[in-house]
Amino acid sequence: MSLLSTIHSNQSQPQSPSASAAGISLGGKVISAAIANSINAIAITDLNGKHMYVNRSWEKMWGYSRKEAIEMMIPHMVAEEELPKLKKEILPAIMEKGGYVGESVGLRKNKSKFSISFSASLIRDAKGKPVGTMASFIDITELKKKEEKIIQFANTTRKHLRTIIPILQKIAMGDFSESIKIPEKEDEFTELFVALNLMIDDLKESNVELKKNSQNLKNSITATQNILHDFRIEKESLAYANAKYGALLESIGDGIIAVDTDGIITFMNRVAEDMLGWKLQEAIGKKLYDLVPIVDDKNNVVPTVNRPISIALSTNRSTTTSTTGIVYYYITKYKTKIPIAIMVTPVVLDGKNIGAIDVFRDIRREKEIDKAKTEFVSLASHQLRTPLTSINWYIEMLQAGDAGKLNDKQKEYLTEVYKGSKRTIRLINDLLNVSRLETGRLRVKPVSTDLIAFIGEILKEIQPLIKETDCQISLDFPKNPVPKVNVDQGLLRQTVVNLLTNAIHYSSIGKKGQLKLSLAVSEKEYTIAVADNGIGIAKEVLNQIFTKFFRADNAREIIADGNGLGLYLAKQIMESSGCTIEFESELGKGSTFYVKIPLSGMKPKEGRIGLE
Amino acid sequence: MNKILVVEDEAPLRTAIHDTLVNEKFDVIEATNGEEGLRSALDTHPDLILLDVIMPVMDGMTMLKKLRESGEWGKHIPVIVLTNVGSDNNKMINDVTVLEPSYYFVKSDWRLEGLVIKIKELLMLA
């Protein structure tokens, strides 16, 4: 009971609880004051749990005044949900073990709840007998709230970390595919996440850039490797091509010499080496003009400017020498002469002349063949003509009555023999001429000629034929004198004679032939026209009239012994000398042939032979 | 009577010319090749020579050359070259130019009548 009295006395002297009331002998007043003024709420109850004393902090904490608190029981001060814990755990612990430290929830006067942390202990008297309890409380509501907040924060953090860790791990692995989902509810992490997302975006971007760069780099490397590969292939094929062209050049049967624009030798193939006697190594760097002179048929050295290579280099055109006309000879290292046909072609690279290629061929064989041919033609013409001459002359003598007078029948038969013989000679002559024209050996050698006088001579020549056929030839020459013109008289004679004899023959069957032979001079040319009133040429064969051996049906009907070479020869002759031959014709009415010679005359042409 | 030397290896042709010229009252001497012809020409000094080209032993052009080189008479004696060789023959064309025969005569293209006229022209008998 002393406890109760002590508490009681304490209540009356709250500022200084008596030491005796506290059962403390030394410094009792100080302790009482300390309890009364403690920040902690302190309550003292009897063994039944009835409050005996509460300090000021307690009053503030629970909202009860001390007066109200005294006589109230412990359970009144505890939230309902904590009562079972109080009864089953806390109070028994105090009573049986002498104390309890823990937490609970207090219930204020105004029925609001608050969290408390407390330490309660059993009060014993001097003899050790329990007399009551004393508990000290701290309001931990704020603390609890803070703690909850911390826990919540920790949970949130954990949750967020759970969300972002895999993403960060992915990022660490270079996978930027996922970004952090920003929770709708903003919290402390929102900003971080936004920042992280920005960072991820940045990383992603730079990663893309990096990847792109790396891809570019990879592409570049691949491309370079491809180029290298191609280059290697190209190099191989180039080497192959080089070898091939080298082999080609070496294998070509003609001699090949390449020179630069100064005529300095840059290449020679084996055939050239063999033909000229010079080795490539000796020839390179030397002037072709100096190393290999050219001479003509008469052993005159051909001056540099006239050499095909100079001409090709200066005119930029291919230049050839003929195998038949004037022949050039290369002089070899051993001073021997080789007849050659040369073809020089300028070498143009990027529009610039960088030299020339001289391709040449030994034409000894051609020359031999040509010579053999000429000899054959010569021999053949001689051998064929001699017996025919003999036939002609004896017929002539018979006809002249040298062997006695002939009767009419004999004369008639002899005339036929004579015609046949003449025809054969004409054919031989024409064939020889065709051969010459076609082998390009015909020489065109124009001389200054008065065309009117020239035509007069031709007329005189064919007088026998005119007389025989009794045709009439009217002449139409310019009134003013005609200037002389350069023509090859043999060639022009052959042409005009061919045209005139045709005109006479084809207009004098069954009637009197009417011919007109005219000469006209224009600003461009001289025109010799031979017009007749003969059988004319059918439309269907107009384009065949100059064909070799062609004879129109109507011509064949009336003159069986033509050889079909006359007009062909006439056209060949005219065209080979820069002239033209044209005609107009109407079937049954007649034909007109025009020979046109340029004012400048016939073009001269080197060649070996004239016509028969 | 004008004396004419005929140098021709082909007997039928030589005979035809001989007979014709005799008919025309010429004195005719014959030779069958160039060598014979040259000797005969220098021995008999004819007024005119008819000369074939292609002949054995010595051809016509060689004989003409030697004749022209033989002296004053040989240099001026009129010579008609008779041939059946075409103008293909380079050497002959050259010789014809250099040796200046009086006339160049393609046998197959001419009648004997024409030959006689030419001879008379050259001997200024026409």
Interface residues (C-beta under 8 A of the other chain):
Chain A: T374 V377 S378 S381 H382 R385 T386 L388 T389 S390 N392 W393 Y394 E396 M397 A400 D402 I425 I428 L432 R436 R608 I609 G610 L611 E612
Chain B: E10 P12 L13 A16 I17 D19 T20 N23 I54 T83 N84 V85 G86 S87 D88 N89 N90 V106 K107 S108 D109 R111 L112 E113
